[in-house]
């Protein structure tokens, strides 16, 4: 076996067995060298891992908190399913790039629903604020990746549509002299090894589609830098396109990476295993030059999009409270987006219901923000919240962000689901000792699944709140379902939602009682 193909067989076995067939001698009479065809994408609203037999421990409910029924996991889980339903509507409407994407109808419907929940809870000052995009956004309307059949691969070798394919951000295929946004290309395909290898192999990629393999330790997020840098180098060496084979369970859409320097597509596990096995078989049979892929992409840069944030306020018990705690969760997401960020948004709504009750009102004012634009260029929701609400923003003491907080713990090698939630990093931008101690007490009290070591890192939505110069806090993870079609409602733990809701209700309550110096200590 050529050196560049070693190490791929276990992956292919794990996602469907294509490479197991590749290990046998080629059978010229069978289609596609005797390889089993990939299974397609199937129903992308179903989990790609077996969650049916997983039971997570019930949430801890300290004495005196039994009456907080609005924080119960089953109730919050119903809201997650409602939120995911807006994404499903997007796909049912024919959106190939479906989800609650800011600038498009499903995201706007989500914001309207959040505002309705705020009003029903008794939150005041509820408003859906519309804002203009500050920059154009790349958008893919439709696409296809097709491995072109040829009788040289065995009689009956028809084209194979790689259903898991997703173009990466910024990808465009020139449409020729006819103009327009739809372009196609057809070129030979060549394997160039793992994306983690900094040095490219001595392979001629000029005029070809280069296939690189990546194996995320968790979500594809961790492979962004290496994958994009290598794709850009492949383009510089003459590749006409790059395909990223993402070694993960099943055959998911994977929406990650961007600015590869040319047309770039991600492939899910089973499709990727088939492509790599076909490349190897074609090399054995001496017909590599006949193996081609056809890519079609209708994409454009869109201007004039509108974003939305839904906001609501619960005034503090202090008369004319001059101090505000902001609680944020982004509402948009790719695909069903149950864990990014249906779970965080549902907990935001639960907290609004909780603190709007007279007996749970706090001394300080709470501002709840369902933000847009987390996944859309030029439509950052938090930055527009800050710009459009100077009065409230000028009173802010702390911003808490709810993001990726209750997904089941999905692990590779072998792929399995543990009876707990995905461990999360906890970030406190100013590393205030009081906030660290408070989070530690909250973990002990509720069993919220935080990693033991906290950091100052607060990536994501909290960047838009940086100009406020106050403490920014969040728990977050980027597990295997991050930015994939596998991020479905069944992967969200109902007890985990309750753990998160009770932890954050406690955290916000204690923050409301703390001194300004405890929350934002002077810099040394």
N, C-alpha and C positions, 0 to 999 in steps of 0.2 A: 504494500500500500504506500502511495507517495506520502512523504513526510507531512505535507500540508494538510492532509485529511485525517491524520491520527488524532484521536481524542474526540471525534465527532460521533462515533457509534453509540456511546452511552446516552448522549443527548437524544439522538434519534429514537433509540429504544424507548426512552422515557416519554416521548411525545407521540408515539404511534408506530414505531417499528420499521420505518422506511429504511434506515441504515442497516438494520439486521438483514434485510433482503439484499442490500448492496454488498454485504460480505460474501454472498454466494456468487458463483460464476454467472456472468450475464447469460440470459436466455434470449437469443435474438428473435425468437418467434413470438414472445410475449410483448405486449405494449409496455413502453417505458422501461425497458430492460428488466421487466418482471417486478418492478417496484409497485407497492400498494399506493394508490393515489391518496393524497391528503384528504381529510374528512370535511373540509370546508369550515366555515365559521360557525355553523349550527345556529342555535338560539342564543344570541349574545346577551339576553336578559337572564340567563341561567348561570349559576356559578360553575366555574371550571374546576373546582375542587369539591370534594365531598364534605359538605357541611351538615348533612342530615343527622349524623350521629353524634355531633359535637354539642355538649352541654356545658356552658360556663357557669361558675358558681354564682349564686344570687348576690345581689348588692348588699353591702353592710348598711343597716339603717340604725344609727344611734338612737338611744332613747330620747323621746321628745320630738323626733322628726318623722314619726310614722304618718302624721297627717299631711305631709307634703306630697300629696298624690299626683300633683302635676309633674313631679320629678320621677315618677315611676317609669321603668324601662319600656314596658309594653306600650304605654301611651306614647312615649317619644318615638318608639319604633314605627307606630302607625303614621306619624308625621314624616319619618324618613321615606316610607313607601309612597306617601303623597308627593313628596319632593321628587323622588325618582320618577314618578308618573309624568312629570313635566318633560323629562328627558325622553321617556318612551313616546310621548306625543310628537316630539321632534322627529324621531325615527319613523313613526307611523305616517308622518306628513311627507316622507320621502327624502329627508336629509341624510345623505350618506355620511357626512360629518355631523353626527347627531349629538345632542346634549343640551344643557342649559347654558348656551354660549352668549355672553353679553353682546348686544347689538342685534340679536335675533329674537323671534317671538317667544320661544320657550323660556328664556331668561326673564323677559318682561312679565310673562304670566306667573313665574315663580315669585317675583317681587310683589306683584299684586296680591298673591296669596299670603305672603308674609305680612304685608300691611293689614290685611283683613284679620289675621290672627292677633296682631298687636291691638287692633281696635276692639276685638271681641274680649281680649284680656283686660281691657280698661286702661291701656297705655295711652298717654296723652301726646299731642303734637305729632301724630302719625302722618307721615308724608312719604310719597314716592318721588324722589328728586331725579329729574332727568338732566343729563349733561352731554355735551358734545365730545366726540373723539378728538384727541390732540394730535393724532397721527393716523395715517392709513394703516389698514390691517390686511395681511395676507390671508386669503381664504380659499380653500379647495372645495369646489362644488361637487365634482365627481372624478372618479379615477378607476383605473384597472391595471393590474399586473398579470401578465399571461405568459406562461412558459409555452413556447411554440412547439407543437408536435411535428414529428418527421418519421417517415418509415424507417430511417436508419436506426431509430431507437427501438424498433420492434414493430411488427405489423399492428395497425390499429392505434398507434401512438398519436392521439388527438391533443389539441391544445388543452392545457390545464390552467384554469383561472385560479390565481392565488388569492383566495377570498379574504385572508387576514391582512392584506397589504394596506398600508396607510402612508400617504406622503408626509414628509416632515416639513415643518414650517419654512417658508421661503422657496420651496421647490417650484420651478416653472419649466415647462417643456416648450421650446419655441414652436409657434404654430405655422411658420413659413410665411410665404408672401401673401397668403390669404388673410393674415391678421387674426384677431380674436383671441380668446382665452384658452381654447382647447388645442393641445399639442400631443403628438404621439412620436415615439421613437422605437426602433427595433434594432437590436444589436446582439452580438455574441456575449455570452456570460462567462465570467471567470472568477474563481475563488482566490481570495487574497489573505486568508487566515484570520486569526482572532484580532478584534479591534484593540485588545489590550496590549498587543505587540507594538511597541513604538516604531520599530524598523519594519518597513514594508518588504515583502519578499521580492525576489527578482522575477517578477511576472509582468508580462507586457499587458497593460490595461488600455492602451490607446485605442479609442473607438469601441470600447467594450463596456459592459455593465459589470462593475466590480462588486463582489459579494463578500462582506465581512461579517464575522461572527462575534456576538457579544454575549457574555454570561453574567448577568447582574447578580451581585451578592444578595440584593433584595429587589427594590424597584429599579427600573431602567434609569431613573434619576442619577444613580451613582455612576453611570457610564457616559454621561453627557460629554464631558471634556474630551476623553480619549476617542470616543466615537466620532465626534464632529471634527476634531483635528485630523484624524486619519482620513475621513471622507474628503476634507478639503485638499489634502495632499494627493489623494487618488484623482481628484478632478484636475489638479495641476499637472498630473502625469498623463492626462489625456482620456481618462474615463469619461464616458458620456452620461453615466448615472451610477449611483451607489445603492445597493440593497443591504440593509442591516438586518441580519437574522438574529432575533432576540430569543435566547434560550430560556424560555419559561414554560410553565405547564400549559397544556392545551394548545389552542390555536387562536389566541386573542389578538384583537386590534391593540396596538401599542402606540400611544400618541405622545411622542417625546422627541427631543433633538430639534435642531433648526440651523439654518444658514450653513448648509453643508458645501456650498460653493457650486451647486448644480442640482439636478433632480435627484432626490433621495427618498427611498421608501423603506419603511419598516415591515418586516414579516414576522408573523407569530411562529410559535414553536414547531407545529406540525408541518406547516408550509415550508418553513426554513429547512427542516430535516429532509423533506422531499427534494428541494432544490439542490442541497449540498450532496445528497446521495446520487442525484441525476448527473451532477457535474463529475462526480467520481466515476460513475458507470460509463459516461461518455468518454472520459479519458482512457479508461481501460479498453474500450472498444475502438479507440482511435477516431472518434467522430466529434471531438470537442468543438470543432469549427461550426458544426451544424446546430449546436445547442444555442438557442437564442431566446431572449425575453423581449416581450413587447410591452411597453409602458404607455398608458394613456392618462392624461391629467388635464382637467379643466380647472384652472386656478387663476386668481387675479388679486390685485391689491385694491381693497375697497376703502373708499373715503366716505365721510358724511354719516358714519354710524352714530347711534345714540346709546348711551349707557344709563343704568338706573341704580339707585340705592334706595332702600326702604329704611326709614329711621323712625324711632319713637322714643319718648322720654317719660321716665317716672320721677317726678320731682321728689327731692329729699324732704324729710320731715322738718329740717331747718327752714325757717321762713326765708324765701329768696336765697336758697342755697347757692353759694358761690363756688362750689366744688363739684366736679363731674367725674364719674367713672364711666369709661366707654367700653362697651362689650360688643365685639365685632365677630361676624362670621360671613365668609363669602358664599354667595348663593349659586354661582355659576360652576360649571364643570363639564368635562368631556364624557361622552357616553352616558351611562346611567348615573355615574358619579355619586354612589351611595356613601363612600368613605371620603370623597373629595369633591364636595364637602356637605353631602346630605346629612351626615351625622352631626357635624358641628352646627349647621343651620337649625336642625331640629332641636338641639339642646339650647340654642339661643332663644328660640320660641318658648321652650319650656321655662327658661329663666325669666323671660318677660312675664309669663303667666304667674310665676311664683312671686316675684317681687312686686307685682301690681296689686296683690292682696294687701289690704290695710294692715293686717297683723305682721306682714313681712317687709313693710316699707323701711327703707334705710335712712340714716341721717343725711347722707349725701345723695345727690341726683345721679340717676343712672340713664345713660343714653345707649339704646340698642341700635346697632347698625347691621343690616343685611346688605353687604357690599357686592358690587359687580366688578367686572373687568379683571378678575384674577387671571384669566386665561386669554384676554383679548388685548392686543397692542393698542395703545393710545386711549384705553378706556378704564384706567385704574380707578376703582371705586373709592378706596380710602383717601387718595389724594384729592378727589373731588368732594368728599365729605368735609375734609379740612378746609378746602377753599370756599365751600358754599355755606358753612355754618360757623362763622368766626366767633360768634358770641359764645356758643357752647364750647367750642374748641379752646377758647382762651381761658376757660375754667377747668380744663382737664387736669387730673392728677395722675391718671393711669389708664392705659389701654390694654384690655384683655382680648386676645384673639382665640376663637374656637375653630380648630381645623384638624381634620383627620384624627378623631379621638376615640373611636369605638369599634374598629375593624378587628375581626378575629385574627389570631396569630397564625399566619400562613407561612409555612417553611418549606424550603427545597431539600432535595437529596436525602431521602425521597420526599416528594411533594406531599404535604400532610397539613392538617389543621389541628392546632393545639387547643385545649379547652380553656383559653384565656384570650385577652386582647393583645393586639400588636403593642410591643413596648414603645414608649414615646420619649423623645427628648424634650426637656423642659428648659425654655429659655427665659431669662430675665435680663433685659437689655442693660440695666444699670447695676445688676448683681447686688441689689439691696439686701443686706443680711436679714432684715425683717421678712421680706418676701420669700427668701430661701427657707427660712424657718417655718413660715406659714405653709408653704407647699409641702414641706416634710411632714408637718402635722396633718395636713389634709390627706396625704397618701396613707399615713398610719390609720387615720380615722375611717377612710372609705375604700382603701385598696385600689385606688386609681393607679393605672399601670405606667408609672413614670420610671425612666432610667434613674439610678441612684445619684448620678452626678449631673448637676445642672450647669448651664453655660450662659453666656451672654448673647448667643446667636438667636436671632428672631427672624428667620427668612420668611418670605412670602408677603402676606397682606400688611404686616406691621411696618413695612418700609414706607408706605404712604403716610403713616402717622409720625414718622421720625421728626418732621419739623416742629412738632409740639414740644419736644425736649423733655418728655416725661417718661416714666417707666413703661416699658412695653413687655408684655408677658404672654407666653403661649406654650402649649404642649402640641407636638406634631410628630408624625412619622411619615415615611415614604416606603411602605412595604411593597410586596410583589404585585399587588393589584393597582398600584399608583399609576394613573393616567392610562389605564387599560379598560377594555370592555368587560373584564372580569370583576370590575368594581361594582357589584350588584347588591341589592338590598339584603339578600340572604347571607352575605359575608359580614353583616353588622350585628354585633352582639347586643341584645336587649339589656342584659345585666350591665354590660359595658357602658351603654348609654346612661343608665341610672347612676353608675359609679361616677361618670363624667359630670352629670348634672348636679349630683349632690356635692361632689368635690368643688365645682365651680360656684355653686350657691354659697357654700361655706367660705370659700376664698374671697368672693365679692363682699360677703357680709363682714368679714374680718378687715378687709381693706377699707371698708366704709368707716370703721371705727378707729383706724390707725392715724397717727399724726402725719402731717405733710413731710416731716423730716424722715420718718421711717420709710415712707414710700419713695421719696426722692432725696436721699442723703447727699450732702455737699460732696462734690468731687474733691479727692485729696489733692 
